Amino acid sequence: MKLKEVLEKEISKISLDEIELEKINGYTDFIVESLKKNLKKKKIKADVFVGGSLAKNTLIDKKVQDVDVFVRFSKSEDIEKLNSCFNGISGKLEKIHGSRDYFKLKFKEVIFEIVPVLKISNPEKAENITDLSYFHVSYVMKSIKKNPKLGNEIKLAKSFCHGQRCYGAESYIRGFSGYGLELLIIHYGSFEKFIKAMIKTLGKIVIDPSKFYKNKDDVYMNMNEAKLESPIVFVDPTFKQRNALAALSQETFSRFKIACKKFLKSPSLKYFEIDEIDENKLFDFAKKRKLEFLKLKIKTDRQEGDIAGTKLHKFYRFLINKIEKYFDVVKKEFVYNDKKEAEIYFVLKSRKEIVVNGPPKRLEIRVKDFKKKWKNAKVKNGVFYAKEKVNFSGKKYVDVLKKKYKNVIKEMGGGWG
């Protein structure tokens, strides 16, 4: 299929029909009105507004829809009072802990994320990143109003990134945030122009649509250094001190660029679908090349969602760091189920032998200890070294790690299932 045909088919596939959209809007109206009623009853000054994809008309079809509802409090001390504003609303309610606690409500077949924010007139007065949500929604809605075609282009970008496992600013994904993707599509004008621009880049991309800064050097000089580490620095058009793509990692971006190149070379709907990890395929890949296939189920006792996912991913990185001492990690996969468990897959190639660095020759006591431990110790350029045979499997080594770092793993909130 040609690119244009693929994009048209994908839009048709992911766009909600009017009946489904009307149903979601109906549920949302009920939640919003119920919150307003309860806030008024308790004499709390706060506005309620709908954000996210529903407000911007960029919602895509998926198994479970989620809707963002923001409660804008006039006073920061009133934010905690949101706890008592759910009277008359049925459904499963869960408090999610974070930089500022919010609520997740399962109402009918829709998940509502009800987020308390501070009502501010200037983004610089934000006490929390979520306080900027109102400005973000307004900016995107105004842009789509000027150019209605952007709505579908944003849907395509989100669907593509979902399919390539690079959608979400969570620490265990480190991908494109929804708002970040919206800004990129608004800037480039279409999904096609966006991905073509991405694969052409060789270095860091700096985008400042509101021209808050004179040039790139001015951005580097005045923006917080920690916010400049991502491969794309997109100066938030609503707040000059924020990089809207600060969470994006180089690893995720590189994977995304590879997918873009392949998609443009051979357009297909498959790039918009999540490619489930094929365990048998990985096993066969390893067997064919006489490598070791390793599958682990890891778990955490932390709160489901971003916190659990982040802890599990940290544990995953910890394992990689240790395993790489003795093995080349040919392939690796991390699959988080949004609960308290994740599955990780490795295809490993033994290093056969590694060099263990020892102390300088002049440190006699340390040299004595080193030679006692390593009978084959030798000296080169005044420094001792030894060679260690890798005569064990990855599975056995992981078992050793499990015992050796038992307390460290416990502190990380991780463990084996």
Secondary structure as the mmCIF struct_conf table of DSSP 4:
data_model
#
loop_
_struct_conf.conf_type_id
_struct_conf.id
_struct_conf.beg_label_comp_id
_struct_conf.beg_label_asym_id
_struct_conf.beg_label_seq_id
_struct_conf.end_label_comp_id
_struct_conf.end_label_asym_id
_struct_conf.end_label_seq_id
HELX_RH_AL_P HELX_RH_AL_P1 LEU A 3 ILE A 14
STRN STRN1 SER A 15 SER A 15
HELX_LH_PP_P HELX_LH_PP_P1 LEU A 16 ASP A 17
HELX_RH_AL_P HELX_RH_AL_P2 GLU A 18 LYS A 41
TURN_TY1_P TURN_TY1_P1 LYS A 42 LYS A 43
STRN STRN2 ALA A 46 VAL A 50
HELX_RH_AL_P HELX_RH_AL_P3 GLY A 52 LYS A 56
TURN_TY1_P TURN_TY1_P2 ASN A 57 ASN A 57
STRN STRN3 ILE A 60 ILE A 60
BEND BEND1 LYS A 63 VAL A 64
STRN STRN4 GLN A 65 PHE A 73
BEND BEND2 SER A 74 LYS A 75
HELX_RH_3T_P HELX_RH_3T_P1 SER A 76 SER A 84
TURN_TY1_P TURN_TY1_P3 ASN A 87 GLY A 88
BEND BEND3 GLY A 91 GLY A 91
STRN STRN5 LYS A 92 ILE A 96
BEND BEND4 GLY A 98 ARG A 100
STRN STRN6 TYR A 102 PHE A 107
TURN_TY1_P TURN_TY1_P4 LYS A 108 GLU A 109
STRN STRN7 VAL A 110 LEU A 118
BEND BEND5 SER A 121 ASN A 122
HELX_RH_3T_P HELX_RH_3T_P2 PRO A 123 LYS A 125
BEND BEND6 GLU A 127 ASN A 128
HELX_RH_3T_P HELX_RH_3T_P3 ILE A 129 LEU A 132
HELX_RH_AL_P HELX_RH_AL_P4 SER A 133 LYS A 146
TURN_TY1_P TURN_TY1_P5 PRO A 148 LYS A 149
HELX_RH_AL_P HELX_RH_AL_P5 LEU A 150 GLY A 163
TURN_TY1_P TURN_TY1_P6 GLN A 164 ARG A 165
STRN STRN8 TYR A 167 TYR A 167
BEND BEND7 GLU A 170 GLU A 170
TURN_TY1_P TURN_TY1_P7 SER A 171 ILE A 173
STRN STRN9 PHE A 176 PHE A 176
HELX_RH_AL_P HELX_RH_AL_P6 GLY A 178 TYR A 188
BEND BEND8 GLY A 189 SER A 190
HELX_RH_AL_P HELX_RH_AL_P7 PHE A 191 LYS A 200
BEND BEND9 GLY A 203 GLY A 203
STRN STRN10 ILE A 205 ILE A 207
TURN_TY1_P TURN_TY1_P8 PRO A 209 SER A 210
BEND BEND10 TYR A 213 ASN A 215
HELX_RH_AL_P HELX_RH_AL_P8 LYS A 216 ASN A 222
BEND BEND11 MET A 223 MET A 223
HELX_RH_3T_P HELX_RH_3T_P4 GLU A 225 LEU A 228
BEND BEND12 SER A 230 PRO A 231
STRN STRN11 ILE A 232 PHE A 234
STRN STRN12 VAL A 235 VAL A 235
TURN_TY1_P TURN_TY1_P9 PRO A 237 THR A 238
TURN_TY1_P TURN_TY1_P10 LYS A 240 GLN A 241
STRN STRN13 ASN A 243 ASN A 243
TURN_TY1_P TURN_TY1_P11 ALA A 244 ALA A 247
HELX_RH_AL_P HELX_RH_AL_P9 GLN A 250 LYS A 265
BEND BEND13 SER A 266 SER A 266
HELX_RH_3T_P HELX_RH_3T_P5 LEU A 269 PHE A 272
BEND BEND14 GLU A 273 GLU A 273
HELX_RH_AL_P HELX_RH_AL_P10 GLU A 279 LYS A 288
TURN_TY1_P TURN_TY1_P12 ARG A 289 LYS A 290
STRN STRN14 GLU A 292 THR A 300
BEND BEND15 ASP A 301 ARG A 302
HELX_LH_PP_P HELX_LH_PP_P2 GLN A 303 GLN A 303
TURN_TY1_P TURN_TY1_P13 GLU A 304 GLY A 305
HELX_RH_AL_P HELX_RH_AL_P11 ASP A 306 ILE A 323
TURN_TY1_P TURN_TY1_P14 GLU A 324 TYR A 326
STRN STRN15 PHE A 327 TYR A 336
BEND BEND16 ASP A 338 LYS A 340
STRN STRN16 GLU A 341 SER A 350
BEND BEND17 LYS A 352 LYS A 352
STRN STRN17 GLU A 353 PRO A 360
TURN_TY1_P TURN_TY1_P15 LYS A 361 ARG A 362
HELX_RH_AL_P HELX_RH_AL_P12 GLU A 364 LYS A 373
TURN_TY1_P TURN_TY1_P16 LYS A 375 ASN A 376
STRN STRN18 LYS A 378 LYS A 380
TURN_TY1_P TURN_TY1_P17 ASN A 381 GLY A 382
STRN STRN19 VAL A 383 LYS A 389
BEND BEND18 PHE A 392 PHE A 392
HELX_RH_AL_P HELX_RH_AL_P13 GLY A 394 LYS A 404
TURN_TY1_P TURN_TY1_P18 TYR A 405 TYR A 405
HELX_RH_AL_P HELX_RH_AL_P14 LYS A 406 GLU A 411
TURN_TY1_P TURN_TY1_P19 MET A 412 GLY A 413
STRN STRN20 GLY A 414 TRP A 416
#
